[in-house]
Amino acid sequence: MSNPITKYLPFFTDAEVPHTVSARPDTGLYSAKLGIWLFLASEVMLFGGLFSAYIFLRLGAEPGYWPAGLLNVPVGTMNTAILIVSSITVVMAWAALKMRQLGKYKLYMLVTIVCGLIFLTVKLSYEWPAKFNHFGVFIKKEEASKYEEFLGNKHLKDTGQSPRWEISGHLLDAPKGSHYAHQAEHNAEHFAHETGRHDAVTPAEDDYVIQLDAVNANPSDKENDRPHFWPVPTSTKLAVIKASDVESASVFAPRHSTYFATYFLITGLHGLHVLGGIIVFLYLWLPFRGGTQLYKTNPEHLANRVEIAGLFWHFVDLVWIFVFPIFYLL
Amino acid sequence: MSLKAFHLVFILVSILFSAGMALWAFKTGASDGLGLGCSAASVLMAVYCVRFVIKSKSIIT
């Protein structure tokens, strides 16, 4: 039976591809290794550009407009640990192939794939959705004094900290015609169910009602001046904010602020790289011609493929080691 | 650079990251438990790093 690839795409031939196992005499590397390092060099430029953009945007941000402490640090820490473990298991999978232990290779590769899937699942089903249900309003500076009890700028000034212009929490009521009316209605029902209070919806049609985050519920509390590892629960205190006093209002989505725009861009791009790595690992793990079937005919070639995929995976994990502290901790 | 060498670089960066996070946790008062956990993780990874170098000598060139 003829090869369907060469039949329909005649420029592909069945010719032997050179230097898949042996090193090229001119470079001293097998071809794929040179290829992956050229690719990783382009990736360094891609992520390097984004990190540079982040640094300049952060340095140029007006005081009080760069949020902090809004991400879930324990979840981020767990995801970081998962990626570090997956880097160890991918090296073990490669070493197992070098020792011609197919069973161990399959096991370690499976663990690597599962780690990658856990990382993506946590990100897409927990971390990101939690942000899309969190709401923040930036108060106009000239109206900020009206909301001092929620902003605590006197305390921040006295302690030499940047001012605060945002009031955040869960939206319980939104001005008429707002995009967030449905979400507010859902949150208000939940709030009433949890607390037995039904005062979250105001008769005024141009008010935002927010169930406050701890930082806005007690803005002068010294406990709020330091970062917290474990997320502090939302308080039951409510703030009513007039729409005319609001500069901008949004859930914690890219439109909320430059911080969240860069957060979603960089973590989203990183997530796509993790997905790409998982697909390649699955191909090498399943009994495809280029996957574990290759072990029967040329185990060293399979080991080289795993090494290449492993180099990519290490790069992706290394990027996360930089992403995590700059977004979650600093 | 082989996967072995890149893995060593990655583990060294992870050790530095873990130590940095421990420092952050202690200095800011975010969580002493986290600080201790990250310190322990740094030590464990350093031990792993040494063991990896020794063991991989005979397996991976």
HADDOCK unambig.tbl for C-alpha pairs under 7 A between the chains (distance, minus, plus):
assign (segid A and resid 95 and name CA) (segid B and resid 59 and name CA) 6.91 0.50 0.50
assign (segid A and resid 95 and name CA) (segid B and resid 60 and name CA) 6.73 0.50 0.50
assign (segid A and resid 99 and name CA) (segid B and resid 59 and name CA) 6.96 0.50 0.50
assign (segid A and resid 226 and name CA) (segid B and resid 28 and name CA) 6.30 0.50 0.50
assign (segid A and resid 226 and name CA) (segid B and resid 30 and name CA) 6.86 0.50 0.50
assign (segid A and resid 227 and name CA) (segid B and resid 28 and name CA) 6.70 0.50 0.50
assign (segid A and resid 227 and name CA) (segid B and resid 30 and name CA) 5.38 0.50 0.50
assign (segid A and resid 228 and name CA) (segid B and resid 30 and name CA) 4.61 0.50 0.50
assign (segid A and resid 229 and name CA) (segid B and resid 30 and name CA) 5.25 0.50 0.50
assign (segid A and resid 229 and name CA) (segid B and resid 31 and name CA) 5.90 0.50 0.50
assign (segid A and resid 307 and name CA) (segid B and resid 3 and name CA) 5.94 0.50 0.50
assign (segid A and resid 310 and name CA) (segid B and resid 3 and name CA) 6.75 0.50 0.50
assign (segid A and resid 311 and name CA) (segid B and resid 3 and name CA) 5.70 0.50 0.50
assign (segid A and resid 314 and name CA) (segid B and resid 10 and name CA) 6.99 0.50 0.50
assign (segid A and resid 318 and name CA) (segid B and resid 10 and name CA) 6.57 0.50 0.50
